[in-house]
Amino acid sequence: MTTETQILIAFVLYLFFFGWLGYRRGVWPELTLLIVTVVSWVLLQESGSIVVRMTNFVGKFVVLVRSGGLTGGAEDALQAVSEAPNVITDENQNGFLFLVWAVIVLLTFIATSDPKIVRRGKHKFSAVLLGLANGLVFAALLLPVLGQVLTAIPAEQEEKPPLNALFVLVGELWRVLVTTAQNFWQWVQPLPPPVWLIMITLLLVLIAWPVRRSAKR
């Protein structure tokens, strides 16, 4: 079996999964997901600098809180803010915007999976077509990013059995996840107790809200 045939079979299985997912989810959830995926990607690519500036503004505000600017010592606080580096720089801007897009798509997928939020619709064939369209869009947007991870796999690993390559891929993704989490923790660790209290309260509210809805049902 040639490499081209293997690629074709893998792509057909990939599209079959998205078509089945569209059949299960329904036409309106799939249409909503498709629109949000494409529109958010275009907007972030064209106007992502606005999101970056807002994020850097929040980062400066965090520095202001950490330096005691809300309780006194305004001059020292302003100096700390002026000297603080931007959270989002030119080097990590693309990765940050991709993360924002991924969060938007994930939240949209979760929200549209609830029939109480978006009704499914009865056009199953259209739902399958929209599922295929989503699969093509995700392939076009995600494959270049995943390709960067695959290039990190050593050449000698590629010649070993497929499961070994899978383990290497999962290990590389886990390393990236741990590194990202460590960088985020180093950034938020010096936050004062009141900010931590607000963040924990919001987290508990987010956790309790769906539990409350389930209890009502």
Phi, psi and omega in degrees: 000128183285164179296323179298322179293319178298317179297319180297315180296316179298320180291322178296317177298321179298312180292325178299319179298314181291326175295318177296321178296320177295322178297321181284323185279323180108168189288317184288318174299320180291321178295318178298315179298319180296315182295313181296320181299311183288313184296315180296323178296314181296315181297319180291328178287324183272322185235028181294339180297331178295315178296322179296316179296320178296320179294318178295326176297316177298320178298319177296322179295322177297318177298321179298318179293317182294331181270005177080023182291341180271348183243352181148175180066053187296321183295314179296321180295316180294324177294320178295322179293317181294329181271347182289134178287159177291142177293317180254118180250179178296331182288321184253011182296315181297318178295322178295314180295325176294321178296318177299315178298317181297320179294318179299314180295318181296314179296323177295318179298317180295315182294317182285348176284346178270114182297343178284340179266312179229120180291151188283321184087163185251359182272086185294321182294319177296324178296320178296316179297319178292325175298319176296320179297318177298320178299318179294320180295314180296324178297318181292327184269329186265329184300319177299325180288315178295330178298328177293327177287320182295327179292344178281348179285127180301151183297325182291336179287330182293335182276351180275174182304154184303323181297325178295320176296324178296317179298320179295319179296315179297320178296320179293318178295321178295321178298317179296320180296315181296318179298317178296318180295321179295318179296320179294320180295321178297331181281321185266347186301320182283007183298145179289161181305320180300322179292319176298320179298318179295316181296317180294321178298315178297320179297317179295323178295317179297324179286320185284335185298307178294329177296320179297318179295320179296322179294324178294320178294000000 
